[in-house]
Amino acid sequence: MVEILSRLQFGLTIAFHFIFVPLTVGLILMIVVFEYKHYKTKDVRYQKLSNYFSDIFVINYAFGIVTGVAMTIQFGTNWGQYSVAMGDVFGSPLILEAVVAFFLESTFTGLWLFRRHTMSRRMRLTTVSLIAVGTTLSALWIITANGFMQNPVGATWDPETMKMSLDSFAKVVFNPYAWYMLFHNHLSAIILSGFVVLAISSWHLLYGKEKDKEVFKLSGKFAAWTVLIGGIAIAITGSQYLNFLNLVQPDKVDIINGVLTGGIKNVVRIAFGVMITLGFTFIIFSLYTVIFYNKYTKSPTLQKYFMYLVPLPYIAIIAGWMVTEMGRQPWIIYNKMLVADGISDVPVNQVWFSVISITIFYAILFVMDYVLTINRIKKGLLESDGGDSNES
């Protein structure tokens, strides 16, 4: 029961954390593009879009930090044996994520939040670019750790002591599995942020201020292209990713192809099918919108569709992670350490308490994030979102 509850709790915290992470990772990249367009063209519309979506980014970035802390604490509380086994390998990536990546992104996010309206165009572009670099580095170090669990290279496993000993940090960092995951996850984040921007643009075209609509027509078109290009790119990289999986995790591919069936394997296969189906759906919807964009801007029906499609990329992302994590069961470190061997020896009532507490806490956080985000969306463009200095 302790194992089941510990896995349930970790799955819950991971899924909730991923409400915020892909949105902020993808959204900051779109903000970089808006800032670049503003820097090159001096078109104030791009500056307004950058400022507007930056507010949404900051709200969700803050909640992402809170949920990330709760997720990390579990390694010590629920997965003590696993933490001991992986300490030698995970120490460096997680420290680098905290000291280098997180400090970089958080420092410049704070600077951007409080000082962006007084910055020159060049400084604005530099600041958001550094935030994007920070978020990418943060994702890299976290995925490096997860990639090792999927394809343990650069370390030696001692079955007697149940510990990993680091042999080559370079092999851990340049693990092909981790880099496939990084590109795949970043593309999924870009698609998600494109859907969110398209949904917000649709809302403003339907219900927003008349003076804002021209600006949100611009963001809507940009978002549609983002989803289309991201959807095509993720299909190509996903195919290559699957070919690589066939080399390092052939049993996971057999599960996907239906060669291995039963129990959790059926869940993995269904999740893979959901992810693929949604991926092709995204391409079709975005292609139609790009081709018939003028029709979209005049069609309340299409605009409403895009407002309600936002959950779909979230479902696709969660389905993808189900394939990744459930597909390697029963291993917590593939072919080295079983999940059952990684849990802490704690009373079941303590785990029940933490599961219930975290569920309540996350429900409160979700309501807070939803209210703050929706309120900011509905306010539309503010006077402070445009008209800043155009100096280089």
Secondary structure as the mmCIF struct_conf table of DSSP 4:
data_model
#
loop_
_struct_conf.conf_type_id
_struct_conf.id
_struct_conf.beg_label_comp_id
_struct_conf.beg_label_asym_id
_struct_conf.beg_label_seq_id
_struct_conf.end_label_comp_id
_struct_conf.end_label_asym_id
_struct_conf.end_label_seq_id
HELX_RH_AL_P HELX_RH_AL_P1 VAL A 2 HIS A 17
TURN_TY1_P TURN_TY1_P1 PHE A 18 PHE A 20
HELX_RH_AL_P HELX_RH_AL_P2 VAL A 21 THR A 41
HELX_RH_AL_P HELX_RH_AL_P3 VAL A 44 THR A 77
TURN_TY1_P TURN_TY1_P2 ASN A 78 ASN A 78
HELX_RH_AL_P HELX_RH_AL_P4 GLY A 80 LEU A 96
HELX_RH_PI_P HELX_RH_PI_P1 GLU A 97 PHE A 102
HELX_RH_AL_P HELX_RH_AL_P5 PHE A 103 ARG A 115
HELX_RH_3T_P HELX_RH_3T_P1 ARG A 116 THR A 118
BEND BEND1 MET A 119 MET A 119
HELX_RH_AL_P HELX_RH_AL_P6 ARG A 121 GLN A 150
BEND BEND2 ASN A 151 ASN A 151
BEND BEND3 GLY A 154 GLY A 154
STRN STRN1 ALA A 155 ASP A 158
TURN_TY1_P TURN_TY1_P3 PRO A 159 MET A 162
STRN STRN2 LYS A 163 LEU A 166
BEND BEND4 ASP A 167 ASP A 167
HELX_RH_AL_P HELX_RH_AL_P7 PHE A 169 VAL A 173
TURN_TY1_P TURN_TY1_P4 PHE A 174 PHE A 174
HELX_RH_AL_P HELX_RH_AL_P8 PRO A 176 TYR A 207
BEND BEND5 GLY A 208 GLY A 208
HELX_RH_3T_P HELX_RH_3T_P2 GLU A 210 ASP A 212
HELX_RH_AL_P HELX_RH_AL_P9 LYS A 213 VAL A 248
HELX_RH_AL_P HELX_RH_AL_P10 PRO A 250 ILE A 256
TURN_TY1_P TURN_TY1_P5 ASN A 257 GLY A 258
BEND BEND6 VAL A 259 LEU A 260
BEND BEND7 GLY A 262 GLY A 262
TURN_TY1_P TURN_TY1_P6 GLY A 263 GLY A 263
HELX_RH_AL_P HELX_RH_AL_P11 ILE A 264 ILE A 291
TURN_TY1_P TURN_TY1_P7 PHE A 292 PHE A 292
HELX_RH_AL_P HELX_RH_AL_P12 TYR A 293 THR A 297
TURN_TY1_P TURN_TY1_P8 LYS A 298 LYS A 298
HELX_RH_AL_P HELX_RH_AL_P13 PRO A 300 TYR A 308
TURN_TY1_P TURN_TY1_P9 VAL A 310 VAL A 310
HELX_RH_AL_P HELX_RH_AL_P14 PRO A 311 MET A 326
TURN_TY1_P TURN_TY1_P10 GLY A 327 PRO A 330
STRN STRN3 TRP A 331 ILE A 333
TURN_TY1_P TURN_TY1_P11 TYR A 334 LYS A 336
STRN STRN4 MET A 337 LEU A 338
HELX_RH_3T_P HELX_RH_3T_P3 VAL A 339 ASP A 341
TURN_TY1_P TURN_TY1_P12 GLY A 342 GLY A 342
BEND BEND8 ILE A 343 ILE A 343
HELX_RH_AL_P HELX_RH_AL_P15 VAL A 348 LYS A 379
BEND BEND9 LEU A 381 LEU A 381
HELX_RH_3T_P HELX_RH_3T_P4 GLU A 383 ASP A 385
BEND BEND10 GLY A 386 GLY A 386
#
